[in-house]
Amino acid sequence: MKLEKQKITLPAQSGTTCNGIPANMVAPSFSAVLFDISEHEHSEYVFPGGRGSTKSSFVGLNVIDLLMEHEDMHACVLRQVSNTLKDSVYAQIQWAISSLGIDNEFTFTKSPLEITRIKTGQKIFFRGADDPNKIKSIKAPFGYIGILWFEELDQFAGEEAVRKIEQSVIRGGDLAYKFKSFNPPKSAQNWANKYIKIPRADRLVTESNYLSVPQKWLGKPFIDDANFLKETNPNAYDNEYMGVANGSGGAVFDNVQIREITDEEISHFDNIFNGVDWGWYPDLFAFVRVQYQPAQHTLYIWQEYTCNKQKNADTAAKLKELGITANDLITCDSAENKSVEDYRAYGLLARGAIKGPGSREYSYKWLQSLKAIVIDNKRCPEAAQEFLNYEYERDKEGNVITGYPDGNDHVIDSVRYATERIWKRRGQ
């Protein structure tokens, strides 16, 4: 990040060996992360944060520290566009080496853009994702590439593109360290903002901003600029300096919370509703179980089953495997009365949803009005994706179009049917 490289001056260290990162070089927001990395508690570290948070400086220091500790490892540092490497991450790594006082242990070349540790021959490669052939052609002279840093993560083409790079670069070895840093874009629907909402056991997400950084590291002009923007444009300040994704973004549901719903929680659920949206192909068949907590105005989506090209008899059998009994009411899409009748014939307590004029819009508004829609992404991955990705349509000028788009909403529809008895009652 150019701003961090140019404006932030952390205290330099003396000496020619690297025995860990000195505590006085780490902002308080990253202190616990430093120990986590040292113990390899996680393999992926994601740092969303505002300007001046020192996240890029922190990652740069760790790239060098890990390289010094693991002499069979090499590192690869990436940005989306290759011509941004030299003046950003390459300079950031040079700064880290100099700050640790070990300049004489490395050689620096710009063609190719590499940094080499003299004693061991370990390499730090720099690559742009806009030239995938250069990423695939990376060959470590020995050992393996075990350290990967994606700077400005949000500028990459998406989660799949990042995953393919990881698969191409990290091969061999028992340990790997993946770092991902970025300033959260305004839109909460940006893929990187959504990426950090999905919890994963081997991933640690650490948010940061400049307020936890010693002011002398940032300088008076930086602080003055931040304070001026805070006074004149609070929304821009929150996004740029505090790292808050506060743009409109077009998300239909801004009340979604992705987290684990434990077996202990489920054991206390006593207000459960079931819903089905019929589908064959390419439309999904979608079944959900939800719990509604009226006192907290919160909906929990904790069980789902989706499939394509399955007969009613097969999906009914699957629901029974999931624990659905003849006493569990299932509210289904009434567009297929024959399917509802099939379920009854198979011993399920199925009923068709009572739709009517405006019911779709009203049900969406009710879901939007909830304090929270809590989704367990491991138990309900399709629900998590649909609710996070569901956006308003826009016209050619980029303005939001009124109304709720139809498509990629099969689990959402099953949730609407499941909860019909709640929001219908409220509307009467």
C-alpha positions as CSV (number, residue, x, y, z in Angstrom):
1,M,0.0,0.0,0.0
2,K,1.7,3.2,-1.2
3,L,0.3,5.4,1.6
4,E,1.7,3.1,4.3
5,K,5.1,2.8,2.7
6,Q,5.5,6.5,2.2
7,K,4.0,7.9,5.4
8,I,4.7,5.4,8.1
9,T,8.2,5.2,9.7
10,L,8.5,2.4,12.2
11,P,11.6,2.3,14.5
12,A,14.5,0.6,12.8
13,Q,16.5,-2.2,14.6
14,S,20.2,-2.8,14.7
15,G,22.0,-6.1,14.3
16,T,22.6,-8.6,11.5
17,T,20.4,-11.5,12.6
18,C,16.7,-11.8,12.7
19,N,15.4,-13.4,15.9
20,G,11.8,-12.6,15.7
21,I,10.0,-9.3,15.2
22,P,10.6,-6.8,18.1
23,A,7.4,-5.9,19.9
24,N,8.0,-2.2,19.5
25,M,7.7,-2.6,15.7
26,V,4.1,-4.0,16.0
27,A,1.0,-2.0,16.4
28,P,-1.2,-3.2,19.4
29,S,-3.9,-4.5,17.1
30,F,-1.5,-7.1,15.7
31,S,0.3,-8.1,19.0
32,A,-1.8,-11.2,19.5
33,V,-1.5,-12.1,15.8
34,L,2.2,-12.1,16.1
35,F,2.1,-14.9,18.6
36,D,-0.6,-16.8,16.6
37,I,1.7,-16.8,13.5
38,S,4.7,-17.9,15.6
39,E,2.7,-20.9,16.9
40,H,1.1,-21.5,13.5
41,E,-2.3,-21.6,15.0
42,H,-3.8,-20.8,11.6
43,S,-2.5,-21.1,8.0
44,E,-4.4,-18.1,6.6
45,Y,-4.3,-14.6,7.9
46,V,-6.6,-11.9,6.5
47,F,-6.1,-8.2,7.3
48,P,-8.9,-5.9,6.3
49,G,-8.2,-2.4,7.5
50,G,-8.2,1.3,6.9
51,R,-5.4,3.6,5.8
52,G,-2.4,3.8,8.1
53,S,-3.3,0.7,10.0
54,T,0.2,-0.7,9.3
55,K,-1.3,-4.0,8.1
56,S,1.0,-4.1,5.0
57,S,4.0,-3.3,7.2
58,F,3.1,-6.1,9.6
59,V,2.7,-8.6,6.8
60,G,6.0,-7.5,5.2
61,L,7.9,-8.1,8.5
62,N,6.3,-11.5,8.9
63,V,7.3,-12.6,5.4
64,I,10.9,-11.9,6.2
65,D,10.7,-13.4,9.7
66,L,9.2,-16.6,8.4
67,L,11.8,-16.8,5.6
68,M,14.6,-16.5,8.2
69,E,13.0,-19.2,10.4
70,H,12.2,-21.7,7.7
71,E,15.2,-22.1,5.4
72,D,13.5,-24.6,3.1
73,M,10.7,-22.1,2.3
74,H,10.4,-19.4,-0.4
75,A,7.9,-16.6,-0.6
76,C,5.7,-15.2,-3.4
77,V,4.1,-11.8,-3.1
78,L,1.3,-10.9,-5.4
79,R,-0.8,-8.0,-6.6
80,Q,-3.5,-8.1,-9.3
81,V,-1.5,-5.8,-11.7
82,S,2.2,-6.6,-12.2
83,N,3.3,-3.0,-12.9
84,T,2.2,-2.0,-9.4
85,L,4.6,-4.4,-7.7
86,K,7.9,-2.5,-7.7
87,D,6.6,0.6,-6.0
88,S,4.4,-1.2,-3.5
89,V,5.1,-4.7,-2.2
90,Y,8.7,-4.9,-3.4
91,A,9.4,-1.6,-1.7
92,Q,7.5,-2.8,1.4
93,I,9.6,-6.0,1.7
94,Q,12.8,-3.9,1.2
95,W,11.6,-1.7,4.1
96,A,11.0,-4.7,6.3
97,I,14.5,-6.1,5.7
98,S,16.1,-2.7,6.4
99,S,14.0,-2.2,9.5
100,L,15.1,-5.6,10.9
101,G,18.7,-4.5,10.2
102,I,19.6,-7.3,7.9
103,D,20.1,-5.6,4.5
104,N,23.5,-7.3,4.0
105,E,21.9,-10.7,4.1
106,F,19.9,-10.1,0.9
107,T,20.4,-9.2,-2.8
108,F,17.8,-7.2,-4.7
109,T,17.1,-7.5,-8.4
110,K,14.5,-5.7,-10.5
111,S,14.8,-7.8,-13.7
112,P,13.5,-10.3,-12.7
113,L,11.8,-8.6,-9.7
114,E,13.2,-10.8,-6.9
115,I,14.9,-10.7,-3.5
116,T,17.3,-13.5,-2.6
117,R,18.7,-14.4,0.8
118,I,22.5,-14.8,0.2
119,K,23.2,-17.5,2.8
120,T,20.6,-20.0,1.7
121,G,19.5,-18.9,-1.8
122,Q,15.9,-18.5,-0.6
123,K,13.8,-16.4,-3.0
124,I,11.0,-13.9,-2.7
125,F,9.2,-13.8,-6.0
126,F,6.9,-10.9,-7.0
127,R,4.1,-11.6,-9.5
128,G,1.0,-10.0,-10.9
129,A,-2.2,-11.9,-11.4
130,D,-2.7,-10.3,-14.8
131,D,0.0,-12.6,-16.2
132,P,-1.0,-16.1,-14.9
133,N,1.7,-17.8,-17.0
134,K,4.4,-16.1,-15.0
135,I,2.7,-17.4,-11.8
136,K,2.5,-21.0,-13.1
137,S,6.1,-20.8,-14.3
138,I,7.5,-20.1,-10.8
139,K,10.1,-22.8,-9.9
140,A,11.7,-22.7,-6.5
141,P,15.4,-23.7,-6.7
142,F,14.9,-26.0,-3.7
143,G,12.4,-26.7,-1.0
144,Y,9.0,-25.1,-1.7
145,I,7.0,-21.9,-1.7
146,G,5.4,-21.8,1.7
147,I,4.7,-18.1,2.2
148,L,2.1,-16.3,0.0
149,W,1.0,-12.7,0.3
150,F,-2.0,-11.2,-1.6
151,E,-1.8,-7.4,-1.3
152,E,-4.9,-5.4,-2.1
153,L,-7.0,-8.6,-2.1
154,D,-10.1,-6.9,-3.3
155,Q,-8.4,-6.1,-6.6
156,F,-8.1,-9.7,-7.6
157,A,-10.7,-11.3,-9.8
158,G,-12.5,-13.1,-7.0
159,E,-12.2,-16.0,-4.6
160,E,-11.9,-18.7,-7.3
161,A,-9.0,-16.8,-9.0
162,V,-7.2,-16.5,-5.7
163,R,-7.8,-20.2,-4.9
164,K,-6.3,-21.2,-8.3
165,I,-3.2,-19.1,-7.6
166,E,-2.8,-20.8,-4.2
167,Q,-3.1,-24.2,-5.8
168,S,-0.5,-23.4,-8.4
169,V,2.0,-21.8,-6.1
170,I,1.9,-23.7,-2.8
171,R,3.0,-27.3,-3.4
172,G,5.0,-29.5,-1.1
173,G,6.0,-29.0,2.5
174,D,4.0,-29.5,5.7
175,L,3.6,-25.8,6.6
176,A,2.1,-22.9,4.6
177,Y,1.4,-19.3,5.5
178,K,-1.1,-17.3,3.5
179,F,-1.5,-13.5,4.1
180,K,-4.2,-11.4,2.5
181,S,-4.5,-7.6,3.1
182,F,-6.8,-5.0,1.8
183,N,-8.7,-1.8,2.4
184,P,-12.4,-2.8,2.4
185,P,-14.2,-1.3,-0.6
186,K,-17.3,0.7,0.2
187,S,-19.7,-2.0,-1.1
188,A,-20.4,-4.7,1.4
189,Q,-21.1,-6.9,-1.7
190,N,-17.6,-6.7,-2.9
191,W,-16.3,-10.3,-3.0
192,A,-13.4,-9.6,-0.5
193,N,-15.9,-8.1,2.0
194,K,-18.1,-11.1,1.7
195,Y,-15.0,-13.4,1.8
196,I,-14.2,-12.4,5.4
197,K,-17.8,-13.0,6.5
198,I,-17.5,-16.8,6.0
199,P,-15.7,-18.2,9.0
200,R,-13.2,-21.0,8.4
201,A,-11.3,-22.9,11.1
202,D,-7.8,-22.3,9.6
203,R,-8.4,-18.6,8.9
204,L,-7.8,-15.7,11.3
205,V,-9.4,-12.3,10.3
206,T,-7.9,-9.2,12.1
207,E,-9.5,-5.8,11.4
208,S,-7.4,-2.7,12.1
209,N,-7.3,1.0,11.8
210,Y,-4.9,3.9,12.4
211,L,-6.3,4.7,15.9
212,S,-4.3,1.8,17.4
213,V,-1.0,3.0,15.8
214,P,1.4,5.3,17.7
215,Q,0.8,8.8,16.2
216,K,4.6,9.3,15.8
217,W,4.6,6.5,13.3
218,L,2.0,8.2,11.2
219,G,3.0,11.9,11.5
220,K,1.0,15.0,12.0
221,P,-0.1,15.5,8.4
222,F,-1.6,12.1,8.3
223,I,-3.6,12.7,11.5
224,D,-4.7,16.1,10.3
225,D,-5.9,14.7,7.0
226,A,-7.9,12.0,8.8
227,N,-9.5,14.5,11.2
228,F,-10.4,16.8,8.4
229,L,-12.1,14.0,6.4
230,K,-13.9,12.9,9.6
231,E,-15.4,16.4,10.0
232,T,-16.2,17.1,6.4
233,N,-17.2,13.6,5.1
234,P,-17.9,11.1,7.9
235,N,-18.9,8.3,5.5
236,A,-15.7,8.6,3.5
237,Y,-13.7,8.7,6.7
238,D,-15.4,5.5,8.0
239,N,-14.5,3.7,4.8
240,E,-11.1,5.0,4.1
241,Y,-9.6,5.3,7.6
242,M,-11.7,3.0,9.7
243,G,-12.1,0.2,7.1
244,V,-15.9,0.1,7.2
245,A,-17.7,-1.2,4.2
246,N,-20.5,1.4,4.4
247,G,-21.5,1.9,0.8
248,S,-25.1,1.1,-0.4
249,G,-23.7,-1.7,-2.6
250,G,-27.2,-2.9,-3.5
251,A,-27.4,-5.7,-1.0
252,V,-31.0,-6.7,-0.3
253,F,-30.2,-8.2,3.1
254,D,-27.7,-6.2,5.2
255,N,-28.7,-8.1,8.4
256,V,-27.1,-11.4,7.6
257,Q,-24.7,-12.9,10.2
258,I,-22.6,-15.9,9.2
259,R,-21.5,-18.0,12.2
260,E,-21.6,-21.5,13.6
261,I,-25.0,-22.5,15.2
262,T,-24.0,-25.1,17.8
263,D,-25.7,-28.3,18.7
264,E,-26.3,-26.8,22.1
265,E,-28.2,-23.9,20.6
266,I,-30.3,-26.2,18.4
267,S,-31.2,-28.4,21.3
268,H,-33.1,-25.4,22.7
269,F,-34.9,-24.5,19.5
270,D,-38.6,-24.7,20.1
271,N,-40.1,-22.4,17.4
272,I,-39.1,-24.3,14.2
273,F,-40.5,-23.8,10.7
274,N,-39.9,-25.8,7.6
275,G,-40.1,-24.7,3.9
276,V,-39.7,-26.2,0.4
277,D,-39.2,-24.5,-2.9
278,W,-39.7,-27.0,-5.7
279,G,-37.0,-27.3,-8.4
280,W,-35.6,-29.7,-11.0
281,Y,-32.9,-28.3,-13.2
282,P,-31.2,-25.8,-13.4
283,D,-33.4,-24.5,-10.6
284,L,-32.6,-26.0,-7.2
285,F,-35.0,-28.0,-5.1
286,A,-34.5,-26.3,-1.7
287,F,-35.6,-27.4,1.8
288,V,-34.8,-25.4,5.0
289,R,-35.4,-25.6,8.7
290,V,-35.4,-22.3,10.6
291,Q,-35.8,-21.1,14.2
292,Y,-37.5,-17.8,14.9
293,Q,-36.8,-16.0,18.2
294,P,-39.5,-13.3,18.4
295,A,-38.1,-11.6,21.5
296,Q,-34.8,-11.0,19.7
297,H,-36.5,-10.6,16.3
298,T,-33.9,-13.0,14.9
299,L,-34.1,-15.9,12.5
300,Y,-31.7,-18.8,12.5
301,I,-31.2,-20.9,9.4
302,W,-29.7,-24.1,10.6
303,Q,-30.6,-26.9,8.2
304,E,-30.9,-27.2,4.5
305,Y,-31.1,-29.7,1.7
306,T,-30.7,-28.8,-2.0
307,C,-30.5,-30.9,-5.1
308,N,-31.2,-31.1,-8.8
309,K,-33.1,-33.7,-10.9
310,Q,-34.5,-35.6,-7.9
311,K,-38.1,-37.1,-7.8
312,N,-40.5,-36.1,-5.1
313,A,-40.2,-39.6,-3.7
314,D,-36.5,-39.2,-3.4
315,T,-36.5,-35.7,-1.7
316,A,-39.3,-36.9,0.7
317,A,-37.1,-39.9,1.7
318,K,-34.2,-37.5,2.2
319,L,-36.2,-35.2,4.5
320,K,-37.1,-38.2,6.6
321,E,-33.4,-39.1,6.8
322,L,-32.8,-35.6,8.1
323,G,-35.3,-36.2,10.9
324,I,-38.5,-34.7,9.5
325,T,-41.5,-36.6,10.9
326,A,-45.2,-36.8,10.0
327,N,-45.8,-34.1,12.7
328,D,-43.5,-31.5,11.2
329,L,-45.4,-29.0,9.1
330,I,-43.7,-28.2,5.8
331,T,-44.9,-25.1,3.9
332,C,-44.2,-25.6,0.2
333,D,-44.4,-23.5,-2.9
334,S,-48.1,-23.8,-4.0
335,A,-47.2,-23.4,-7.6
336,E,-46.9,-27.2,-7.7
337,N,-50.0,-28.6,-5.9
338,K,-49.3,-32.1,-7.4
339,S,-45.9,-32.1,-5.6
340,V,-47.6,-31.0,-2.3
341,E,-50.0,-33.9,-2.7
342,D,-47.1,-36.3,-3.4
343,Y,-45.5,-35.3,-0.1
344,R,-48.7,-36.0,1.7
345,A,-49.0,-39.4,0.1
346,Y,-45.4,-40.1,1.3
347,G,-46.5,-39.4,4.9
348,L,-45.3,-35.8,5.3
349,L,-47.4,-33.0,6.7
350,A,-47.2,-30.7,3.7
351,R,-49.3,-27.6,2.8
352,G,-49.1,-25.1,0.0
353,A,-48.1,-21.6,0.7
354,I,-50.9,-19.0,0.7
355,K,-49.5,-16.4,-1.7
356,G,-51.8,-13.6,-2.9
357,P,-51.1,-10.1,-4.2
358,G,-48.0,-8.5,-2.7
359,S,-47.1,-11.5,-0.5
360,R,-43.6,-11.8,-2.1
361,E,-42.7,-8.1,-1.5
362,Y,-44.1,-8.2,2.1
363,S,-42.2,-11.4,3.0
364,Y,-38.9,-9.8,1.7
365,K,-39.5,-6.7,3.7
366,W,-40.2,-8.7,6.8
367,L,-36.9,-10.6,6.3
368,Q,-35.1,-7.3,5.9
369,S,-36.7,-5.9,9.0
370,L,-35.3,-8.7,11.2
371,K,-32.6,-7.7,13.7
372,A,-30.5,-10.6,12.3
373,I,-30.6,-13.5,10.0
374,V,-28.1,-15.9,11.4
375,I,-26.9,-18.6,9.0
376,D,-24.5,-21.5,9.8
377,N,-22.5,-21.6,6.5
378,K,-21.2,-25.2,7.2
379,R,-24.7,-26.6,7.8
380,C,-26.3,-24.3,5.1
381,P,-23.8,-23.2,2.5
382,E,-26.4,-22.5,-0.2
383,A,-28.4,-20.3,2.2
384,A,-25.2,-18.4,3.1
385,Q,-24.3,-17.8,-0.5
386,E,-27.8,-16.8,-1.6
387,F,-28.5,-14.3,1.2
388,L,-25.0,-12.7,0.9
389,N,-25.1,-12.5,-2.9
390,Y,-28.7,-11.3,-3.4
391,E,-28.6,-7.8,-4.7
392,Y,-31.0,-5.2,-6.2
393,E,-30.8,-4.9,-10.0
394,R,-29.5,-1.7,-11.5
395,D,-30.2,0.3,-14.6
396,K,-27.5,1.2,-17.2
397,E,-26.6,4.3,-15.1
398,G,-26.0,2.2,-12.1
399,N,-29.1,3.3,-10.2
400,V,-30.9,0.7,-8.0
401,I,-34.1,-0.6,-9.6
402,T,-37.1,-0.9,-7.3
403,G,-38.3,-4.4,-6.6
404,Y,-36.8,-7.8,-5.8
405,P,-35.0,-9.6,-8.6
406,D,-36.1,-13.2,-9.5
407,G,-33.5,-15.8,-9.8
408,N,-30.8,-17.4,-7.6
409,D,-33.2,-17.2,-4.7
410,H,-34.5,-20.8,-4.2
411,V,-33.3,-21.1,-0.6
412,I,-34.5,-17.6,0.1
413,D,-37.9,-18.6,-1.2
414,S,-38.0,-21.8,0.9
415,V,-37.3,-19.5,3.9
416,R,-40.1,-17.2,2.9
417,Y,-42.5,-20.2,2.7
418,A,-41.3,-21.6,6.0
419,T,-41.9,-18.4,7.9
420,E,-45.2,-17.5,6.1
421,R,-47.3,-18.1,9.2
422,I,-45.2,-15.4,11.0
423,W,-45.2,-12.6,8.5
424,K,-48.7,-13.3,7.3
425,R,-50.0,-12.9,10.8
426,R,-48.1,-9.7,11.2
427,G,-49.7,-8.3,8.0
428,Q,-53.3,-9.0,9.0
